[in-house]
């Protein structure tokens, strides 16, 4: 039996609204020690969300082309309780 919960799609009028909603979701999950993976398409977006999380005091790791030398360590800890990882779609490529 699956424990997966399907939720309705969330649609936002602006990227700013969407990114604020992402940060709120991350805060809620982090508060209950749930690991979180935020997937982004661009390095710029990963850095923007990182900046927003820093303002909220949420510790996190960023995995993108700029930090590829730390990829193995970041991935190794990504599923730990309370871990927050922001990754661009380049993450995990060989």
Residue, then its C-alpha position, 0 to 999 in steps of 0.5 A: x500500500x502506497x503512502x504517497x499523497x497526491x496534491x492539487x497543482x499550485x499555480x502562481x501568477x509570478x515567479x516571485x510568488x512561486x519562489x516565496x511559496x517554495x520557501x514556505x513549504x521548505x520552512x514547514x518541512x524543515x520544522x518537522x525535520x523532513x528532508x527536502x529537495x528543491x529542484x531548479x532549472x537554472x543556477x540563478x534560480x538555485x542561488x535565488x532560492x538559497x538567498x531566500x532560505x538564508x534570510x529565513x535562517x534555514x540551513x541548506x546545501x546548493x548543488x549546481x555546476x558551481x559546486x560540483x566538486x562537493x557533489x558526492x558529499x552533498x548527495x550523501x547527506x541529502x536524505x538525512x533528517x532535516x536536510x535541505x538541498x537545492x539542486x539544478x537539473x545538472x545534478x547527478x549527471x555522470 
